Amino acid sequence: TAQIQEFVGIMEGESFRPGQVALATMDFEQGSQGDGNTSDRLQACNRHFMPKKAFNACCGRQVILGSCFVLMTFSMGASYLSYWRAYNELSRREASRTRILQDSPCAAFPFIRLEKILHSNLGGRGPDQGDEGIVYRVSMSNVGVPVSRAELRLHAYTPYVPSAGRGNSLNGEWASIVVEPGTWVGLVANFWDPHTKQNLTLPRGYLSFCDIDAGIDGEKEFVTVSNFFENYYVGNTATAQVEEHKLTTTFWGNEPGFSGDSPKQGMSFTPAQKRKTVTFQVGAGGLQAAVFKFGALPGSHPRSIQFAFQPTLLCTRTQMPDGKLLTATELSPGNIFPLANGKETVKE
C-alpha cells in the first residue's frame, strides 16, 4: 500500500488536460537540485516496480509520460497479481487441509498428517544427496504443542538395504518404506520445529503401522517397536502374530499381501486392511522419539511397510464389501473393531 501511494504521489505531481499527450523531460540532476524529491521517488519506483533496463528505457530523457505510466502500472500489476495468486493458493491448500481434517472420523483425536517429502536419503542410499534420513513436512492437531506445522525426521541407526526397483515414498497419507527380503532396518523418528530449530516432545499422540503381511514366497514382514507406548490396538480378527517382550513388542505378518492393496488415506479401511494394522498410543511421558525396526524374511520380492502418526484402529471407518461404512468401534458382524493390547474391546 505504501508503494502504491508513493507511485500515485509521483503521478499527481504533474497535471494534464484530457486528451493531451505530454512530453516530459526528466533530468535527474535538475531534479536533485530542485526539491530533491522527484529523482528519489522515481528511483524508488525503479527499485520496487520495474527492472532497471525497463526503467531507463521508459523514464530517461524526453519520453512520453503516458507510456511510462502504462508500463509502470503493468509491471506493478503483474507483480501484485503474482503475490495474490501465491496467497490464494496457500489459502486454498489450508482450507482443503482443514476441511479434510474436519470431515475425518479421527478429527477429535491427536492427529498428524504427512504432507510432503522434503528430503530422502535413508541410510545414505539416496536418491537425494546430503544428510542421512528422510524429512517429511507434517501438519498436527490435538497433540499438545503450540505449533500446527513441523517436520518428521526419520533416520536409520542400522545399515539399510533399499530395493533396486522401488523407492521410499508417500502413499497418500502414509510413509512407505521398502526393504529387500531377508533384511531389516532400525529407525528413529522424531518431530522437529524448523523455526525454533528444536526437537518437539508430543504430550499425546498415536503411531500406526499398516500393510503388515507376507509375500507369496514366504517373505513374512515384521515390525518391532520399543515399548514407548501405553497401549497397542489390533483388530478383533487380526492376522498378525504378536510377540511381547520386556523392552519391545514384535508383530509378524501372516496374511498374503498383493501390490495395490495398501491404504492411501485414513478415513476408511477395508476389513483386510484393518486386519494387517496395529496402532500404538503414546504413554504418559509423551513422545520424544519413536524407535522401531522392520524387515522381512528371505524371499524373491521386495517388501514395504507403511506407517503414520494417526489413531487408525480407534477411529477409521470400516468399508464393508457392500459399500456400507461402519464406525471403528461398532460391534456389528463383519466389522473389525479394536482390542486394547489384543484383549479388551475398546468402547467409544
Secondary structure, DSSP 8 states (H G I E B T S, - for coil): -HHHHHHHHHHHTS---TT---EE---HHHHHHTTS-HHHHHHHHHHHHS-HHHHHHHSSSSEEHHHHHHHHHHHHHHHHHHHHHHHHHHHHHHHHHHHHHHHSTTTTS-EEEEEEEEEEEGGG--SS-SSSEEEEEEEEESSSSS-SEEEEEEEESS-----SS---EEETTEEEEEE-TT-EEEEEEEEEETTTTEEE-BSS-EEEEE---B-TTS-BEEEEEES-EEEEEEETT---EEEE-SSEEEEE--SB--TT-S---SSEE-HHHHHT-EEEEE-TT-BS-EEEEEEE-S-SS-EEEEEESS-HHHH-EEE-TTS-EE-TT---TT---EEETTTEE---
